[in-house]
Amino acid sequence: MTAARTRISSAHSAEAGSADLALPGFTQPVTHPRAGQRLTKEQLDPLVEDAAAENPGAVQALLELIRPMVARYCRARMGGRDLSYLSADDVAQEVCLAVLKALPTYQDRGGSFLYLVHAIAANKVADAYRLVSRDRSDPVPELPEQPLADNEPETHALRTDLGSRLNRLLGRLPQTQQEILALRIAVGLSAVETAEALGISPGNVRVTQHRALTRLRAMVNADEEF
């Protein structure tokens, strides 16, 4: 697990929430790059208002804005796996459809539209796991999303084992810590965006992420002793 400890240490020492951080189970799909536009409430509200009024251009623009975030989130929480023929991309598509369905009745009560998107995504991922009666706290090893550079059986086995161990350790973190790591590291949201998606303060996001990485590193160290 030396490689695992190196990964956690690098994540911990870098600026919290950098989009370049990567952990097995929290992947950054190259087919869904991080949108250049920020997703804060102030910048989202005008677009959401137009989309809720059934402006076709605004609906399309909003969908293109949230689709990468939703795809990244679903892949991170599902680890790139297919669950009973339901892949992370299938779930992401369901999330986008559910968001569009909720638009006409959406009312701004002072929170961010990201809160609604995250709530729908989290529920859809949970539904996917319930379909196959799989507990999210006991994930199975993820499959690599890109071909391995050196595809020898021994290398493949070692990397799969590393992903399995880290996924198991990630599953032992409190749910809020898992969500923050997924949104900050896999999705690439800023602390402010993550705070709006979860309905907490940016300071709380930063503190919780720091604690999550510290706890994860401690668990990796303890796991290496056995």
SULCORHU-V380000 format. One record per pair of residues at least 12 apart in sequence whose ideal C-beta (glycine too) atoms are under 8 Angstrom apart, sorted by the first residue. I is the first residue (numbers start at 0). GAP is how many residues later the second one is. D is the distance in whole Angstrom. If there is no record, write none. Layout:
((I GAP D) (I GAP D))
This chain:
((0 161 7) (0 164 6) (0 219 6) (0 222 6) (0 223 4) (1 222 7) (2 159 6) (3 158 6) (3 161 7) (3 162 6) (3 216 5) (3 219 8) (3 220 8) (4 212 7) (4 215 5) (4 216 6) (4 219 7) (6 15 7) (6 16 6) (6 159 8) (7 15 8) (7 205 7) (7 208 5) (7 209 4) (7 212 5) (8 208 6) (10 12 7) (10 174 7) (10 202 6) (11 198 8) (11 201 5) (11 202 7) (11 205 6) (15 168 7) (15 175 8) (15 190 6) (15 193 5) (15 194 6) (15 197 8) (16 167 4) (16 168 7) (16 172 8) (16 173 7) (16 174 6) (16 177 7) (16 188 8) (16 189 8) (16 192 6) (17 167 8) (18 15 6) (18 166 8) (18 169 4) (20 164 5) (21 163 7) (22 143 6) (22 147 7) (22 158 7) (22 162 6) (23 55 8) (23 118 6) (23 138 6) (23 139 4) (23 142 5) (23 143 6) (24 51 7) (24 54 5) (24 114 7) (24 117 6) (24 138 7) (24 141 6) (24 142 4) (24 145 5) (25 50 4) (25 144 8) (25 155 6) (25 156 6) (25 159 5) (25 160 4) (26 48 6) (26 49 6) (26 52 8) (26 53 6) (26 115 7) (26 118 6) (26 159 6) (27 44 6) (27 158 6) (27 160 7) (28 42 6) (28 43 6) (28 46 5) (28 116 6) (29 115 8) (29 116 7) (30 40 8) (31 35 7) (31 36 4) (31 39 4) (31 40 6) (31 43 8) (32 35 6) (33 34 7) (33 35 8) (33 38 8) (33 153 8) (33 154 4) (34 30 6) (34 33 5) (34 34 7) (36 28 6) (37 152 7) (37 155 7) (38 26 7) (38 27 8) (38 30 7) (38 75 6) (38 150 7) (38 154 5) (38 157 8) (39 72 7) (39 152 6) (39 153 6) (39 156 7) (40 70 8) (40 71 4) (40 72 7) (40 73 7) (40 155 6) (43 21 8) (43 68 7) (43 69 5) (43 70 7) (44 63 7) (44 68 7) (46 14 6) (46 15 5) (46 18 7) (47 14 6) (47 55 8) (47 58 7) (47 60 8) (47 65 5) (48 59 8) (50 52 6) (51 51 5) (51 52 6) (51 54 5) (53 50 7) (58 41 7) (58 44 7) (61 41 8) (62 33 6) (62 36 8) (62 37 7) (65 30 7) (65 33 7) (65 51 6) (66 25 7) (66 29 6) (68 48 7) (68 118 5) (68 120 7) (69 22 5) (69 25 5) (69 26 6) (69 29 8) (69 47 7) (69 51 6) (70 17 7) (70 18 7) (70 21 4) (71 114 5) (71 115 4) (71 116 7) (72 19 8) (72 45 8) (72 48 5) (72 52 8) (72 109 6) (72 110 7) (72 113 7) (72 114 5) (73 14 4) (73 15 7) (73 17 5) (73 18 4) (73 21 7) (73 47 6) (73 50 8) (73 51 6) (74 13 4) (74 14 8) (74 17 8) (74 70 8) (74 111 7) (75 106 4) (75 109 8) (75 110 3) (75 111 7) (76 45 8) (76 48 5) (76 59 8) (76 105 6) (77 13 7) (77 47 6) (77 50 7) (78 60 6) (78 61 8) (78 62 8) (78 63 4) (78 84 8) (78 88 6) (79 62 5) (79 63 6) (79 64 8) (79 65 5) (80 59 7) (80 61 6) (80 62 7) (82 45 5) (82 46 7) (82 48 7) (82 49 5) (82 51 7) (83 47 6) (83 48 4) (85 42 5) (85 45 7) (90 33 5) (90 34 6) (90 37 5) (91 29 8) (93 30 5) (94 22 7) (94 25 5) (94 26 5) (94 29 5) (97 22 5) (97 26 7) (98 17 7) (98 18 6) (98 21 6) (101 14 7) (101 18 7) (110 85 7) (110 88 6) (111 84 4) (111 85 7) (113 79 6) (113 82 5) (113 83 4) (114 81 6) (114 82 6) (114 83 7) (114 84 5) (116 80 7) (117 61 8) (117 65 7) (117 79 4) (117 80 7) (121 57 7) (135 35 7) (136 34 4) (136 35 7) (137 30 7) (137 33 6) (138 28 4) (138 29 7) (138 31 8) (138 32 5) (139 24 7) (139 27 8) (140 19 5) (140 20 8) (140 22 5) (140 23 4) (140 26 7) (141 21 5) (141 25 7) (143 15 7) (164 58 6) (165 54 7) (168 47 6) (168 50 5) (168 51 6) (168 54 7) (169 46 7) (171 47 7) (172 39 6) (172 42 7) (172 43 7) (175 22 7) (175 32 6) (176 31 6) (176 32 8) (176 34 7) (176 35 4) (176 38 7) (177 34 8) (178 19 6) (179 14 6) (179 18 7) (179 25 6) (179 28 5) (179 29 5) (179 32 6) (180 28 7) (180 31 6) (180 32 8) (182 14 6) (182 15 7) (183 21 7) (183 25 6) (190 14 5) (190 15 5) (190 18 8))
